[in-house]
Amino acid sequence: MTEESTMEEATFNGKKLLPLSVIEAARAGDPLAVNRVLRYYDHYINKLCTRVQYDKEGRSYLGVDEEMKQRLQSKLIQAIVNKP
């Protein structure tokens, strides 16, 4: 059993936080860790990118702006791997 699994997981407002080991691996450029960070923030990014959109008949609906989502994900990746 690893030390990480024996410790109680850290939470914030009831949500489990990413383990420090995942963050460190992402900063080192591990693609699996970067992907895990992106998945962790996916719901939040979707919420930020939700916009009123229109279908072909002109009806409005709420949907995720995929271009904006890709841009935010790209910025997050850059912030993770670019070390000061």
C-alpha positions as protocol buffer text, in pm:
chain_id: "A"
residue {
  index: 1
  type: MET
  ca { x: 0 y: 0 z: 0 }
}
residue {
  index: 2
  type: THR
  ca { x: 140 y: 340 z: -92 }
}
residue {
  index: 3
  type: GLU
  ca { x: 167 y: 634 z: 142 }
}
residue {
  index: 4
  type: GLU
  ca { x: -76 y: 826 z: -77 }
}
residue {
  index: 5
  type: SER
  ca { x: -349 y: 561 z: -45 }
}
residue {
  index: 6
  type: THR
  ca { x: -312 y: 534 z: 333 }
}
residue {
  index: 7
  type: MET
  ca { x: -352 y: 908 z: 391 }
}
residue {
  index: 8
  type: GLU
  ca { x: -695 y: 1063 z: 400 }
}
residue {
  index: 9
  type: GLU
  ca { x: -753 y: 1240 z: 69 }
}
residue {
  index: 10
  type: ALA
  ca { x: -760 y: 1618 z: 81 }
}
residue {
  index: 11
  type: THR
  ca { x: -1087 y: 1785 z: -12 }
}
residue {
  index: 12
  type: PHE
  ca { x: -1210 y: 2136 z: -78 }
}
residue {
  index: 13
  type: ASN
  ca { x: -1583 y: 2207 z: -54 }
}
residue {
  index: 14
  type: GLY
  ca { x: -1644 y: 1833 z: -61 }
}
residue {
  index: 15
  type: LYS
  ca { x: -1447 y: 1772 z: -383 }
}
residue {
  index: 16
  type: LYS
  ca { x: -1132 y: 1558 z: -378 }
}
residue {
  index: 17
  type: LEU
  ca { x: -822 y: 1754 z: -470 }
}
residue {
  index: 18
  type: LEU
  ca { x: -565 y: 1632 z: -718 }
}
residue {
  index: 19
  type: PRO
  ca { x: -279 y: 1455 z: -544 }
}
residue {
  index: 20
  type: LEU
  ca { x: 46 y: 1650 z: -539 }
}
residue {
  index: 21
  type: SER
  ca { x: 217 y: 1362 z: -720 }
}
residue {
  index: 22
  type: VAL
  ca { x: -14 y: 1411 z: -1020 }
}
residue {
  index: 23
  type: ILE
  ca { x: 54 y: 1784 z: -1029 }
}
residue {
  index: 24
  type: GLU
  ca { x: 431 y: 1727 z: -1009 }
}
residue {
  index: 25
  type: ALA
  ca { x: 416 y: 1466 z: -1286 }
}
residue {
  index: 26
  type: ALA
  ca { x: 213 y: 1703 z: -1505 }
}
residue {
  index: 27
  type: ARG
  ca { x: 467 y: 1981 z: -1446 }
}
residue {
  index: 28
  type: ALA
  ca { x: 739 y: 1736 z: -1551 }
}
residue {
  index: 29
  type: GLY
  ca { x: 552 y: 1682 z: -1880 }
}
residue {
  index: 30
  type: ASP
  ca { x: 391 y: 1342 z: -1819 }
}
residue {
  index: 31
  type: PRO
  ca { x: 106 y: 1330 z: -2075 }
}
residue {
  index: 32
  type: LEU
  ca { x: -108 y: 1098 z: -1860 }
}
residue {
  index: 33
  type: ALA
  ca { x: -82 y: 1336 z: -1564 }
}
residue {
  index: 34
  type: VAL
  ca { x: -163 y: 1637 z: -1785 }
}
residue {
  index: 35
  type: ASN
  ca { x: -468 y: 1450 z: -1913 }
}
residue {
  index: 36
  type: ARG
  ca { x: -576 y: 1377 z: -1555 }
}
residue {
  index: 37
  type: VAL
  ca { x: -551 y: 1748 z: -1470 }
}
residue {
  index: 38
  type: LEU
  ca { x: -760 y: 1833 z: -1777 }
}
residue {
  index: 39
  type: ARG
  ca { x: -1024 y: 1578 z: -1674 }
}
residue {
  index: 40
  type: TYR
  ca { x: -1026 y: 1718 z: -1320 }
}
residue {
  index: 41
  type: TYR
  ca { x: -1108 y: 2067 z: -1451 }
}
residue {
  index: 42
  type: ASP
  ca { x: -1335 y: 1955 z: -1737 }
}
residue {
  index: 43
  type: HIS
  ca { x: -1664 y: 2036 z: -1562 }
}
residue {
  index: 44
  type: TYR
  ca { x: -1540 y: 2383 z: -1463 }
}
residue {
  index: 45
  type: ILE
  ca { x: -1411 y: 2456 z: -1814 }
}
residue {
  index: 46
  type: ASN
  ca { x: -1743 y: 2341 z: -1964 }
}
residue {
  index: 47
  type: LYS
  ca { x: -1925 y: 2577 z: -1730 }
}
residue {
  index: 48
  type: LEU
  ca { x: -1702 y: 2868 z: -1834 }
}
residue {
  index: 49
  type: CYS
  ca { x: -1756 y: 2787 z: -2203 }
}
residue {
  index: 50
  type: THR
  ca { x: -2135 y: 2745 z: -2192 }
}
residue {
  index: 51
  type: ARG
  ca { x: -2300 y: 2991 z: -2428 }
}
residue {
  index: 52
  type: VAL
  ca { x: -2638 y: 3052 z: -2586 }
}
residue {
  index: 53
  type: GLN
  ca { x: -2624 y: 2889 z: -2928 }
}
residue {
  index: 54
  type: TYR
  ca { x: -2875 y: 2864 z: -3211 }
}
residue {
  index: 55
  type: ASP
  ca { x: -2980 y: 2568 z: -3423 }
}
residue {
  index: 56
  type: LYS
  ca { x: -3067 y: 2580 z: -3796 }
}
residue {
  index: 57
  type: GLU
  ca { x: -3426 y: 2681 z: -3719 }
}
residue {
  index: 58
  type: GLY
  ca { x: -3311 y: 2971 z: -3504 }
}
residue {
  index: 59
  type: ARG
  ca { x: -3404 y: 2815 z: -3170 }
}
residue {
  index: 60
  type: SER
  ca { x: -3172 y: 2898 z: -2885 }
}
residue {
  index: 61
  type: TYR
  ca { x: -3016 y: 2646 z: -2649 }
}
residue {
  index: 62
  type: LEU
  ca { x: -2727 y: 2634 z: -2402 }
}
residue {
  index: 63
  type: GLY
  ca { x: -2421 y: 2454 z: -2533 }
}
residue {
  index: 64
  type: VAL
  ca { x: -2047 y: 2433 z: -2484 }
}
residue {
  index: 65
  type: ASP
  ca { x: -1844 y: 2650 z: -2719 }
}
residue {
  index: 66
  type: GLU
  ca { x: -1591 y: 2385 z: -2825 }
}
residue {
  index: 67
  type: GLU
  ca { x: -1344 y: 2635 z: -2974 }
}
residue {
  index: 68
  type: MET
  ca { x: -1334 y: 2832 z: -2649 }
}
residue {
  index: 69
  type: LYS
  ca { x: -1298 y: 2508 z: -2453 }
}
residue {
  index: 70
  type: GLN
  ca { x: -997 y: 2402 z: -2662 }
}
residue {
  index: 71
  type: ARG
  ca { x: -838 y: 2743 z: -2610 }
}
residue {
  index: 72
  type: LEU
  ca { x: -884 y: 2725 z: -2231 }
}
residue {
  index: 73
  type: GLN
  ca { x: -747 y: 2372 z: -2221 }
}
residue {
  index: 74
  type: SER
  ca { x: -446 y: 2485 z: -2423 }
}
residue {
  index: 75
  type: LYS
  ca { x: -383 y: 2774 z: -2183 }
}
residue {
  index: 76
  type: LEU
  ca { x: -410 y: 2536 z: -1886 }
}
residue {
  index: 77
  type: ILE
  ca { x: -157 y: 2298 z: -2041 }
}
residue {
  index: 78
  type: GLN
  ca { x: 81 y: 2588 z: -2108 }
}
residue {
  index: 79
  type: ALA
  ca { x: 46 y: 2705 z: -1748 }
}
residue {
  index: 80
  type: ILE
  ca { x: 120 y: 2354 z: -1619 }
}
residue {
  index: 81
  type: VAL
  ca { x: 430 y: 2271 z: -1821 }
}
residue {
  index: 82
  type: ASN
  ca { x: 591 y: 2616 z: -1852 }
}
residue {
  index: 83
  type: LYS
  ca { x: 805 y: 2646 z: -1544 }
}
residue {
  index: 84
  type: PRO
  ca { x: 913 y: 2995 z: -1435 }
}
